[in-house]
């Protein structure tokens, strides 16, 4: 009976942790979406974007595709880590692979270049400087909550206004 309660507690802890982690991720995505909406309202009303869409070139759901999955100009992926863990190395590996695929695409499609932005924030990245550095190397731009203006600057540079 004692082992059963231990297993039940572990399952409940993981369930709570998963919900918390998902809520943090959703909050970060809302920060980015709010910034995009402010940009659209104040700078470029023609801005369009899609959220959490499967992007065939990378075979993955991308957090934000600007303007769309069918005509991508800018991809945004977000990562917020409160603590450190091996998942950050896996995330860095994944982003390095994505960036390599995008670089090959861009070399063969110069007129349809796709820019990769990564939002990385949270104290967990402090202990994972090597992984964070790898993400910086595998990005066209990196931003966080303090540097949200980078998103505006990238949109000004790469998103056409009419």
C-alpha positions as CSV (number, residue, x, y, z in Angstrom):
1,X,0.0,0.0,0.0
2,X,2.8,2.4,0.8
3,X,4.4,2.0,-2.7
4,X,1.0,2.7,-4.3
5,X,0.7,6.0,-2.5
6,X,4.3,6.9,-3.5
7,X,3.5,6.2,-7.1
8,X,0.2,8.2,-6.9
9,X,2.1,11.2,-5.4
10,X,4.7,11.1,-8.2
11,X,2.0,11.0,-10.8
12,X,0.2,13.9,-9.2
13,X,3.5,15.9,-9.0
14,X,4.2,15.3,-12.7
15,X,0.6,16.2,-13.6
16,X,0.9,19.5,-11.7
17,X,4.3,20.2,-13.1
18,X,3.1,19.6,-16.6
19,X,0.2,21.9,-16.2
20,X,2.5,24.6,-14.7
21,X,5.0,24.2,-17.6
22,X,2.2,24.5,-20.2
23,X,0.8,27.6,-18.5
24,X,4.3,29.2,-18.5
25,X,4.6,28.4,-22.2
26,X,1.1,29.8,-23.0
27,X,2.0,33.0,-21.1
28,X,5.2,33.5,-23.1
29,X,3.3,33.0,-26.3
30,X,0.7,35.5,-25.2
31,X,3.5,38.0,-24.6
32,X,4.7,37.5,-28.2
33,X,1.2,37.6,-29.6
34,X,0.4,40.8,-27.7
35,X,3.6,42.4,-29.1
36,X,2.5,41.3,-32.6
37,X,-1.0,42.7,-32.1
38,X,0.5,46.0,-30.9
39,X,2.7,46.2,-33.9
40,X,-0.3,45.5,-36.2
41,X,-2.4,48.2,-34.5
42,X,0.3,50.9,-34.3
43,X,2.8,50.2,-37.1
44,X,1.6,47.9,-39.9
45,X,-2.0,47.0,-40.1
46,X,-1.3,44.5,-42.8
47,X,0.6,42.2,-40.5
48,X,-0.6,38.6,-40.6
49,X,0.5,35.6,-38.6
50,X,-0.5,32.1,-37.8
51,X,0.0,30.3,-34.4
52,X,1.0,26.7,-33.8
53,X,0.8,25.5,-37.4
54,X,2.5,22.5,-38.8
55,X,5.4,23.7,-41.0
56,X,6.3,21.0,-43.5
57,X,9.8,22.1,-44.2
58,X,10.8,21.5,-40.6
59,X,8.1,18.8,-40.0
60,X,7.1,20.6,-36.8
61,X,4.5,22.9,-35.3
62,X,6.0,26.4,-35.2
63,X,4.9,28.8,-32.5
64,X,4.4,31.8,-34.9
65,X,4.6,31.9,-38.7
66,X,4.6,35.3,-40.3
67,X,2.5,35.8,-42.4
68,X,1.5,32.1,-43.0
69,X,2.6,28.5,-43.3
70,X,2.1,28.8,-47.1
71,X,4.2,32.0,-47.5
72,X,6.6,32.1,-44.5
73,X,8.9,35.0,-44.1
74,X,9.5,34.9,-40.3
75,X,9.4,31.9,-37.9
76,X,9.3,32.4,-34.2
77,X,9.9,29.7,-31.6
78,X,9.8,30.4,-27.9
79,X,11.4,28.8,-24.9
80,X,11.1,29.8,-21.2
81,X,13.0,27.8,-18.6
82,X,12.7,28.3,-14.9
83,X,15.1,25.5,-14.0
84,X,17.9,23.8,-15.9
85,X,17.5,20.3,-17.4
86,X,18.7,18.1,-20.2
87,X,15.6,19.2,-22.2
88,X,17.4,22.4,-22.9
89,X,20.2,20.6,-24.7
90,X,17.6,18.7,-26.7
91,X,15.9,22.0,-27.5
92,X,19.2,23.5,-28.6
93,X,19.9,20.4,-30.8
94,X,16.4,20.7,-32.3
95,X,16.9,24.4,-33.1
96,X,20.3,23.8,-34.6
97,X,18.8,21.2,-36.9
98,X,16.0,23.5,-37.9
99,X,18.3,26.4,-38.6
100,X,20.5,24.1,-40.8
101,X,17.4,23.1,-42.8
102,X,16.4,26.8,-43.2
103,X,19.9,27.7,-44.3
104,X,19.8,25.1,-47.0
105,X,16.3,26.3,-48.0
106,X,17.5,29.9,-48.1
107,X,20.5,29.0,-50.2
108,X,18.3,27.5,-52.8
109,X,15.4,30.0,-52.6
110,X,17.1,33.4,-52.2
111,X,13.9,35.3,-53.2
112,X,11.9,33.5,-50.5
113,X,14.3,33.7,-47.6
114,X,12.9,32.6,-44.2
115,X,14.2,34.3,-41.0
116,X,14.3,32.4,-37.7
117,X,13.7,34.2,-34.4
118,X,14.0,32.5,-31.1
119,X,12.6,33.8,-27.9
120,X,14.7,32.5,-25.0
121,X,14.1,33.6,-21.4
122,X,14.0,32.4,-17.8
123,X,16.5,31.8,-15.1
124,X,17.1,28.2,-16.3
125,X,19.1,29.5,-19.3
126,X,21.7,31.0,-16.9
127,X,22.9,27.6,-16.0
128,X,22.8,26.4,-19.6
129,X,25.0,29.0,-21.2
130,X,26.5,26.5,-23.8
131,X,23.0,25.5,-25.0
132,X,21.9,29.2,-25.0
133,X,25.0,30.1,-27.1
134,X,24.2,27.3,-29.5
135,X,20.7,28.7,-29.9
136,X,22.1,32.2,-30.6
137,X,24.3,30.6,-33.3
138,X,21.3,28.8,-34.8
139,X,19.1,31.9,-35.1
140,X,18.9,35.0,-37.2
141,X,17.8,36.9,-34.1
142,X,17.2,36.0,-30.4
143,X,15.1,38.1,-28.1
144,X,13.5,37.9,-24.7
145,X,11.0,39.9,-22.6
146,X,13.4,42.8,-22.1
147,X,14.3,42.9,-25.8
148,X,10.9,42.6,-27.4
149,X,11.8,45.6,-29.5
150,X,14.0,43.2,-31.6
151,X,10.7,41.7,-32.9
152,X,9.6,45.1,-34.0
153,X,12.9,45.8,-35.7
154,X,12.8,42.4,-37.5
155,X,9.2,43.1,-38.7
156,X,10.3,46.6,-39.9
157,X,13.1,45.1,-41.9
158,X,11.7,41.9,-43.3
159,X,7.9,42.2,-43.3
160,X,6.5,44.1,-46.2
161,X,4.2,47.1,-45.5
162,X,1.8,48.3,-48.1
